[in-house]
Amino acid sequence: MSAAKPAKPLKGKKLDAEISRLYGKNCAGRMVDIFDISKIFAAGERAAAAGESIEAAVCAAIETYAVAVGGAVPPCRFIT
């Protein structure tokens, strides 16, 4: 049995779709300023280019840019 091939890094539309999916999964029910959404996507793109976890980067960016509503910011759903 041969070793599994490493996954190809995501690029272009596939990367955008993955970041969008992760953004929806981890940001549902949280408010983010519309001008900060591009910063969250940029964090995911930088992580992908560096070969790091895209989900961890997107979640960290969401934590940074989430807006407190009613006095508290709900936690990100990503669990390490």
SULHUBEL-V536839 format. One record per residue. N is the residue number from 1. PHI is phi in degrees with one decimal (NA if undefined). PSI is psi in degrees with one decimal (* if undefined). OMEGA is omega as a letter, one per 30 degrees, with the letter a starting at -180 (* if undefined). Layout:
N;PHI;PSI;OMEGA
N;PHI;PSI;OMEGA
This chain:
1;NA;129.2;a
2;-88.7;158.0;l
3;-69.7;148.4;l
4;-67.7;142.7;l
5;-74.0;142.9;l
6;-65.7;145.6;a
7;-66.1;142.0;l
8;-71.2;140.5;l
9;-63.9;141.6;l
10;-75.7;144.0;l
11;-143.4;159.0;l
12;59.7;-132.3;a
13;-65.7;-32.4;l
14;-67.2;-39.4;l
15;-65.9;-44.7;l
16;-59.4;-41.8;l
17;-65.6;-40.2;l
18;-66.1;-44.2;l
19;-63.6;-40.9;l
20;-61.8;-42.3;l
21;-62.9;-45.3;a
22;-67.5;-36.4;l
23;-62.0;-46.9;l
24;-63.6;-40.5;a
25;-65.9;-42.7;a
26;-95.9;-10.9;a
27;-114.3;1.5;a
28;-59.8;127.8;l
29;84.5;4.6;l
30;-117.4;149.6;l
31;-100.8;133.6;l
32;-131.7;134.9;l
33;-58.9;137.0;a
34;-58.5;-29.4;a
35;-75.9;-13.2;a
36;-95.5;-9.9;a
37;-60.8;-40.0;l
38;-64.8;-30.6;l
39;-69.7;-34.7;l
40;-67.1;-44.0;l
41;-64.2;-39.3;l
42;-62.9;-37.4;l
43;-62.4;-41.4;l
44;-64.7;-39.5;l
45;-66.6;-40.7;l
46;-64.2;-40.6;l
47;-63.9;-43.0;l
48;-62.7;-41.8;a
49;-65.8;-31.4;a
50;-88.2;-4.1;a
51;77.1;20.5;a
52;-96.5;175.6;l
53;-68.0;118.9;l
54;-68.4;-40.5;a
55;-64.3;-41.5;l
56;-63.8;-40.0;l
57;-67.8;-43.2;l
58;-64.0;-42.9;a
59;-65.3;-41.9;l
60;-62.8;-39.7;l
61;-67.1;-38.5;l
62;-62.0;-42.8;l
63;-59.8;-37.7;a
64;-69.4;-41.7;a
65;-102.9;-2.3;l
66;-64.0;141.1;a
67;-98.6;132.9;l
68;-72.2;128.7;l
69;-123.3;124.0;a
70;72.4;22.3;l
71;91.9;-8.3;a
72;-143.6;147.7;l
73;-104.3;119.0;l
74;-63.3;148.6;a
75;-70.1;156.7;l
76;-68.9;150.3;a
77;-83.3;-12.9;a
78;-69.3;130.7;l
79;-118.7;125.4;a
80;-82.8;*;*
